[in-house]
Amino acid sequence: MSWGKRTGWGKRTGWGKRTRRWSDLTPGQRTALLVLGSVQLSLALTAWTDLARRPAEQVNGSKAKWAAVIALNFVGPLVYFRRGIRR
């Protein structure tokens, strides 16, 4: 019997880490992941839209750099709105 089958966790990956499957999560955990994912996607889309519409002279640094920074989970869009826009 494998460890994953005894505990209900997913299969073992190459580094000994165990994976979890969507079906292993409780309804509350699923809801939390969906909410957090929606917030993250909304922040990123809002930041990318703002960056695309904003003239380059109103952006601190290059637009390409900020487009890449925005892709960093929650932190990227927040950093862009805090430091990327000239006020």
C-alpha positions in Angstrom: 0.0 0.0 0.0 1.4 3.4 -0.9 1.6 6.4 1.4 -0.8 8.3 -0.8 -3.5 5.7 -0.6 -3.3 5.4 3.2 -3.8 9.1 3.8 -5.9 10.2 0.9 -3.3 12.5 -0.4 -2.1 12.6 -4.1 0.8 10.7 -5.6 4.4 11.3 -4.8 6.4 13.6 -7.1 10.1 13.3 -8.0 11.3 15.3 -4.9 9.3 13.3 -2.4 6.6 16.0 -2.2 3.0 14.9 -2.3 0.5 16.5 -4.5 -3.1 17.3 -3.6 -5.9 16.9 -6.1 -9.0 19.1 -6.3 -11.1 16.2 -5.0 -8.9 16.1 -1.9 -9.8 19.6 -0.9 -12.7 20.5 1.4 -15.5 22.7 0.0 -14.2 25.6 2.0 -10.7 25.2 0.6 -12.1 25.0 -2.9 -14.1 28.2 -2.4 -11.0 30.0 -1.0 -8.9 29.0 -3.9 -11.5 30.1 -6.4 -11.9 33.5 -4.6 -8.2 34.1 -4.4 -7.7 33.1 -8.0 -10.4 35.5 -9.1 -8.9 38.3 -7.1 -5.5 37.7 -8.5 -6.8 37.5 -12.1 -8.8 40.7 -11.6 -5.9 42.6 -10.2 -3.6 41.5 -13.1 -6.2 42.3 -15.8 -6.9 45.7 -14.3 -3.2 46.5 -14.1 -2.4 45.3 -17.7 -5.4 47.3 -19.0 -4.2 50.4 -17.2 -0.6 49.9 -18.5 -1.8 49.4 -22.1 -3.9 52.6 -22.0 -1.5 54.8 -20.1 1.0 56.8 -22.1 4.7 55.7 -21.7 5.7 59.1 -20.2 3.3 58.4 -17.3 4.9 55.1 -16.4 8.1 54.8 -14.3 10.4 52.7 -16.4 9.6 50.6 -19.4 6.2 49.3 -20.1 7.6 45.8 -21.0 9.2 45.6 -17.5 6.0 46.5 -15.8 4.0 44.0 -17.9 6.3 41.2 -16.7 6.1 42.5 -13.1 2.3 42.4 -13.1 2.5 38.7 -13.9 3.9 38.1 -10.4 0.9 36.8 -8.4 -0.7 39.4 -6.1 2.4 41.4 -5.5 3.0 42.5 -9.2 -0.2 44.4 -9.8 0.0 46.0 -6.3 3.6 47.1 -6.9 2.7 48.5 -10.4 -0.2 50.6 -8.9 2.1 51.8 -6.1 5.4 52.5 -7.9 4.8 52.1 -11.6 2.6 55.1 -12.2 3.9 58.7 -12.2 1.7 61.0 -10.2 
